[in-house]
Amino acid sequence: MAQSKLLKARNEIFGKTIYDPNTFTHLFVSEEDFYNLKKKSEIEEINNEVFSGTPNILQAPVRTYYDLTFECNLRCKTCLNNSGRAAINELNLEEALKIVEGLKKDGVFDVRFSGGEPTLKKGWDITLERAKELGLTITLNTNGICESKTLDRLIELNPDETTVSIDGAKRLNDYLRGEGSFEKAIDTIKKLKAAGCRVTINSAVTPLFCNEDIHGLLEFANDYCDDISFFQYRPFGRGANLSGKKSNYKEMGAIMRKIEELKENYPNLKVRTRGSSLQLNAISENNAKQWELLEGGADGFTRFNIMPNGDLYAGGCVPYVKPSMKKELILGNIVEENYSLLQVWRFSEKLKQIRVVSSELKKRCNSCDEYNHNCGGFTLEMELYREINEGKNSYCKF
């Protein structure tokens, strides 16, 4: 069993953000609550200076997603960003290293590397290795289709978590992700597990999902993984042409409830079926007013996204809803910001507006009888999709 890692604490205007690198979760506390928590737990404190000019947001993201490349060795039918070839303006290794060093200075806790297929990026391992040296919690999203030397290097690096994408049982997965991809991916998972690595599964739920896929994935994950996440596929990118059929929120809700029912049979497996909306999670309620604008989801509130060329977005899916929207949604470029997120995170007028809109959408979700029944809540990308789809979002009642 891996040794438990220390909790980490970052200064905030209201008190502290506590991050648990063992569970990849966070907690907001007042100074008084933090003092009491320190009596029970050993905590590593980040010595960050508090900026008081933006009272209703966190000092920095909790997690940052960094897409290293668009290059990929698969052509999945559900791929929302049409990954395949690397973009001509992707950042080089030197720039990638400066990014992770900047994230550490900014006070970010957690960096999730993705793509494309991130292990195809030249120097991917050096970037992860540097992030780990800096004390960042690092996770890697991969399709699991890699050469033996790449897998050996991944095992050597031993990220805090490696997430492998599998989109159903063998029949469905190979239809969506390519013939033979299922066996290769599960072989990678088995080897990671045997080497003592923490490994998880991400599964995109499509209209083609059936009981065979649910049962098959849960059984396999129970034997080889620490957790498994099911999430709704996005109907854009290559996903826009998926069998000409799009699920609605009731169909998706039925699938997710079926998974919820079955997960009781797997008490040692963590099963996630809902969105990642930010929950009000303070130890005491006396500072609840501090969260007035924090209750708007995760994108732009606790999480941020870096594209392969350094562009910054509130949400990793939003750049791909419609190519012509990118200019409206881009918040900046981390290279042009001297490898720091903080100016954009704290002062971007676009991001401020996104937060206001997201907070209103969250209020709408809270008042809806389908929320946490047939629906896991809004996502920024699907609300943008509504704008180009005649005002319709099939994942939403409204």
Secondary structure, DSSP 8 states (H G I E B T S, - for coil): ------EEEEEETTEEEEEETTTTEEEEE-HHHHHHHHTTS-EEEE------S-TTS-SS-SEEEEE--SB-S---TT-TT--BS--TT---HHHHHHHHHHHHHHT--EEEEESS-GGGSTTHHHHHHHHHHTT-EEEEEE-S---HHHHHHHHHH--SEEEEE--SSHHHHHHHH-TTHHHHHHHHHHHHHHTT--EEEEEEE-TT--HHHHHHHHHHHHHH-SEEEEEE--SSGGGGGSTT----HHHHHHHHHHHHHHGGG-TTSEEE-S-------BSSSTTGGGGTTT-S-SBTTTEEEE-TTSEEESSSSGGGS-GGGHHHH--EETTTTTT-SHHHHHH-HHHHHHHHHHHHHHHHHHT-TTBTTTB----HHHHHHHHHTTT--TTS--
